[in-house]
Amino acid sequence: MRSAASLRHAAALGVLAVALLAGPSPALAQLTTAAERRALPVKADPLEGLNRGIFAFNEAVDRALLKPLAIAYKTALPSPVRTGVDNVFGNVGDAWSAVNHLLQGKVKTSLEMTVRVTTNTVFGIGGLFDLASDAGLERQSEDFGQTLGKWGLGPGPYLVLPFYGASSLRDAAALSLDLKASLPGIVQDGSYRWGLTTLELVHGRADLLSATSLLEQVALDKYSFVRDSYLARRRNQVHDGNPPEEPEEDEPVPQSPPQTASQTPSTR
């Protein structure tokens, strides 16, 4: 039977997922209060002062540059074109996911992802069309941070990276390898690489326009909400959707009652 802590973790994540899909709700707004945030497996944030400064910088860059570009991108390009862009980037990411599945010892899913990449590359015109999903080969994304976590390396302190946003010490260390395995990372020509990096960044931001608008409406403390949600999501990903139970933090540890003089064993 699952513990009360695990049930609260699942409930909090469920509220977050439903709210992001269905719209604002009072329950999601209440999740940002101190009492409800205990439902998420929040770790210590010793770098909070530094993190909040970088978070504010990222928010300023997003408002001034990235969000307007994302809106213009979404307005200018029809949905089928954006889907094709997403498929091409995703196909390269699927190849790296296949490697990480194998590094984690998950041979079956590694083979499935390899078949998925092969199918979309050969029959989907270099990944432009996602024929593998239609055939039942769903995307199972894994990155090197998850691989390190699978083999026991903890996330370490929460970390906000300039431009990249929410991360952890472990995931930040793994990011350089993940970037080298991405489509911009494997392109040798510098000008094309920067162009693809910009396209990937703007495309990803366009996909998040509705979610971030909702977040701004319901989160009392946006920094804390993003931190808590990120840590909970990454923990769930590392453990393939079945994270281990955590001890109940708000229940006192039972203490043995003090012995009275009449209860003290006799030494005679």
C-alpha positions as CSV (number, residue, x, y, z in Angstrom):
1,M,0.0,0.0,0.0
2,R,1.3,3.4,-0.9
3,S,2.1,5.9,1.9
4,A,0.2,9.1,2.5
5,A,3.3,11.0,1.3
6,S,3.3,9.1,-2.0
7,L,-0.4,9.7,-2.5
8,R,0.1,13.4,-1.9
9,H,3.0,13.5,-4.4
10,A,0.8,11.8,-7.0
11,A,-2.2,14.1,-6.2
12,A,0.0,17.2,-6.5
13,L,1.4,16.1,-9.9
14,G,-2.0,15.2,-11.1
15,V,-3.4,18.6,-10.2
16,L,-0.5,20.2,-12.1
17,A,-1.0,18.1,-15.2
18,V,-4.7,18.5,-15.3
19,A,-4.5,22.2,-14.8
20,L,-1.9,22.7,-17.6
21,L,-4.3,20.9,-19.9
22,A,-7.7,22.1,-18.8
23,G,-7.1,25.7,-17.6
24,P,-6.8,27.6,-14.3
25,S,-8.1,26.1,-11.2
26,P,-8.2,27.2,-7.5
27,A,-6.5,23.9,-6.6
28,L,-3.5,24.7,-8.7
29,A,-3.2,28.2,-7.2
30,Q,-3.3,26.7,-3.7
31,L,-0.4,24.4,-4.7
32,T,2.0,27.3,-4.4
33,T,1.3,27.7,-0.7
34,A,3.8,26.4,1.8
35,A,1.5,23.7,3.1
36,E,0.6,22.3,-0.3
37,R,4.2,22.4,-1.7
38,R,5.1,19.7,0.9
39,A,3.1,17.4,-1.4
40,L,6.0,17.6,-3.9
41,P,9.4,16.0,-3.2
42,V,11.2,19.4,-2.9
43,K,14.9,19.2,-2.1
44,A,17.0,21.8,-0.4
45,D,17.6,25.0,-2.4
46,P,20.9,26.3,-0.9
47,L,21.5,28.4,-4.0
48,E,18.1,30.1,-3.9
49,G,19.5,33.7,-3.8
50,L,21.7,33.1,-6.9
51,N,18.9,31.1,-8.6
52,R,16.3,33.8,-8.2
53,G,18.7,36.3,-9.7
54,I,19.2,34.1,-12.8
55,F,15.5,33.3,-12.9
56,A,14.7,37.1,-13.0
57,F,17.3,37.5,-15.8
58,N,15.8,34.7,-17.8
59,E,12.3,36.2,-17.3
60,A,13.5,39.6,-18.6
61,V,15.1,38.0,-21.7
62,D,11.9,36.0,-22.3
63,R,9.7,39.0,-22.1
64,A,11.9,41.2,-24.3
65,L,13.0,38.8,-26.9
66,L,12.1,35.1,-26.8
67,K,8.3,35.3,-26.2
68,P,7.8,37.9,-29.0
69,L,9.8,35.8,-31.4
70,A,7.8,32.7,-30.4
71,I,4.5,34.5,-31.0
72,A,5.7,35.7,-34.4
73,Y,7.0,32.2,-35.3
74,K,3.7,30.6,-34.4
75,T,1.7,33.2,-36.3
76,A,3.8,33.0,-39.4
77,L,4.1,29.2,-39.8
78,P,1.1,26.9,-40.2
79,S,0.7,24.0,-37.8
80,P,1.8,21.3,-40.3
81,V,5.2,23.1,-40.9
82,R,5.7,23.4,-37.1
83,T,4.9,19.7,-36.7
84,G,7.5,18.9,-39.3
85,V,10.1,20.9,-37.5
86,D,9.2,19.2,-34.2
87,N,9.5,15.8,-35.8
88,V,13.0,16.5,-37.3
89,F,14.4,17.7,-33.9
90,G,12.6,14.9,-32.1
91,N,14.0,12.2,-34.4
92,V,17.6,13.2,-33.6
93,G,16.6,13.3,-29.9
94,D,15.2,9.8,-30.2
95,A,18.5,8.5,-31.4
96,W,20.2,9.9,-28.3
97,S,17.3,8.4,-26.2
98,A,18.1,5.0,-27.6
99,V,21.7,5.3,-26.5
100,N,20.6,6.4,-23.0
101,H,18.1,3.5,-22.7
102,L,21.0,1.1,-23.5
103,L,23.3,2.8,-21.0
104,Q,20.7,2.3,-18.4
105,G,20.5,-1.4,-19.2
106,K,17.0,-1.2,-20.8
107,V,17.8,-3.2,-23.9
108,K,14.2,-3.7,-25.1
109,T,13.3,0.0,-25.1
110,S,16.6,0.8,-26.7
111,L,15.8,-1.5,-29.5
112,E,12.3,0.0,-29.8
113,M,13.7,3.5,-30.0
114,T,16.3,2.4,-32.6
115,V,13.5,0.9,-34.8
116,R,11.5,4.1,-34.3
117,V,14.5,6.3,-35.5
118,T,15.1,4.0,-38.4
119,T,11.5,4.0,-39.5
120,N,11.1,7.8,-39.3
121,T,14.5,8.4,-41.0
122,V,14.0,6.0,-43.9
123,F,10.3,6.2,-44.5
124,G,9.6,9.6,-42.9
125,I,12.0,11.6,-45.1
126,G,14.7,12.2,-42.5
127,G,12.2,12.4,-39.7
128,L,10.0,15.0,-41.2
129,F,7.0,12.7,-40.7
130,D,6.4,10.6,-37.6
131,L,5.3,7.3,-39.1
132,A,6.6,5.3,-36.2
133,S,4.0,6.7,-33.8
134,D,1.3,5.7,-36.2
135,A,2.7,2.2,-36.1
136,G,2.6,2.1,-32.3
137,L,6.3,2.9,-31.6
138,E,5.8,5.8,-29.2
139,R,8.6,8.2,-28.1
140,Q,10.3,7.3,-24.9
141,S,12.7,10.1,-24.2
142,E,15.7,9.7,-22.0
143,D,18.7,12.1,-21.5
144,F,22.1,11.7,-19.9
145,G,21.0,13.3,-16.7
146,Q,18.4,10.5,-16.3
147,T,21.1,7.9,-17.0
148,L,23.3,9.3,-14.3
149,G,20.3,9.3,-11.9
150,K,19.5,5.7,-12.9
151,W,22.9,4.6,-11.6
152,G,22.5,6.3,-8.3
153,L,23.8,9.9,-8.8
154,G,21.6,12.2,-6.9
155,P,20.3,15.5,-8.4
156,G,22.3,17.7,-6.1
157,P,21.2,21.3,-5.4
158,Y,18.5,22.9,-7.6
159,L,20.1,25.1,-10.2
160,V,18.8,27.8,-12.6
161,L,20.9,28.1,-15.7
162,P,21.1,31.3,-17.8
163,F,18.8,30.9,-20.9
164,Y,18.2,27.2,-20.2
165,G,16.2,27.6,-16.9
166,A,15.4,24.9,-14.3
167,S,18.0,22.3,-13.8
168,S,20.1,20.6,-11.0
169,L,23.8,20.1,-10.5
170,R,23.6,16.6,-12.0
171,D,21.5,17.7,-15.0
172,A,23.7,20.7,-15.6
173,A,26.8,18.5,-15.8
174,A,25.0,16.2,-18.2
175,L,23.7,19.0,-20.4
176,S,26.9,19.5,-22.4
177,L,26.7,15.9,-23.6
178,D,23.0,16.2,-24.4
179,L,23.6,19.3,-26.4
180,K,26.4,17.6,-28.4
181,A,23.9,14.8,-29.3
182,S,21.2,17.3,-30.5
183,L,20.7,18.3,-34.1
184,P,22.6,21.7,-33.7
185,G,25.4,19.8,-31.9
186,I,26.0,17.4,-34.6
187,V,26.1,20.0,-37.4
188,Q,29.7,21.1,-38.1
189,D,29.1,24.3,-39.9
190,G,29.0,27.2,-37.4
191,S,26.4,29.3,-39.2
192,Y,24.0,26.4,-39.6
193,R,24.6,25.4,-36.0
194,W,23.6,28.8,-34.7
195,G,20.6,28.9,-37.0
196,L,19.4,25.5,-35.9
197,T,20.0,26.4,-32.2
198,T,17.8,29.6,-32.7
199,L,15.1,27.6,-34.5
200,E,15.1,24.9,-31.7
201,L,14.9,27.5,-29.0
202,V,12.1,29.6,-30.6
203,H,10.1,26.5,-31.6
204,G,10.3,25.1,-28.1
205,R,9.2,28.4,-26.6
206,A,6.2,28.6,-29.0
207,D,5.1,25.1,-27.8
208,L,5.0,26.5,-24.2
209,L,3.1,29.7,-24.9
210,S,-0.2,28.5,-23.5
211,A,1.4,26.7,-20.5
212,T,3.5,29.7,-19.4
213,S,0.5,32.1,-19.8
214,L,-1.4,29.8,-17.4
215,L,1.5,29.7,-15.0
216,E,1.6,33.5,-14.8
217,Q,-2.1,33.4,-13.9
218,V,-2.1,30.9,-11.1
219,A,1.4,30.8,-9.5
220,L,1.7,33.1,-6.5
221,D,5.5,32.5,-6.5
222,K,6.5,31.6,-10.0
223,Y,10.1,30.7,-9.0
224,S,9.0,28.2,-6.3
225,F,6.3,26.7,-8.5
226,V,8.8,26.0,-11.4
227,R,11.4,24.6,-9.0
228,D,9.0,22.3,-7.2
229,S,7.4,21.1,-10.4
230,Y,10.8,20.5,-12.1
231,L,12.2,18.5,-9.2
232,A,9.1,16.4,-9.0
233,R,9.0,15.8,-12.7
234,R,12.7,14.8,-12.9
235,R,12.4,12.5,-10.0
236,N,9.5,10.8,-11.7
237,Q,11.4,10.5,-15.0
238,V,14.6,9.1,-13.4
239,H,12.5,6.3,-11.8
240,D,10.4,5.7,-14.9
241,G,7.2,6.9,-13.3
242,N,7.6,4.8,-10.2
243,P,9.7,6.9,-7.7
244,P,10.5,5.3,-4.3
245,E,8.5,6.3,-1.3
246,E,9.8,9.1,0.8
247,P,9.5,9.3,4.6
248,E,6.6,11.2,6.0
249,E,8.2,14.5,7.0
250,D,5.3,16.1,8.9
251,E,4.6,13.1,11.2
252,P,6.7,13.0,14.4
253,V,8.8,10.0,15.1
254,P,7.2,8.0,17.9
255,Q,9.1,8.4,21.1
256,S,9.2,5.9,24.0
257,P,7.5,7.2,27.1
258,P,10.0,8.0,29.9
259,Q,10.2,5.4,32.5
260,T,9.1,6.2,36.0
261,A,10.8,5.0,39.1
262,S,8.4,2.1,39.5
263,Q,9.0,1.0,35.8
264,T,12.8,1.0,36.2
265,P,14.1,-2.6,36.2
266,S,15.5,-3.6,39.5
267,T,19.2,-4.4,39.6
268,R,19.0,-6.4,42.8
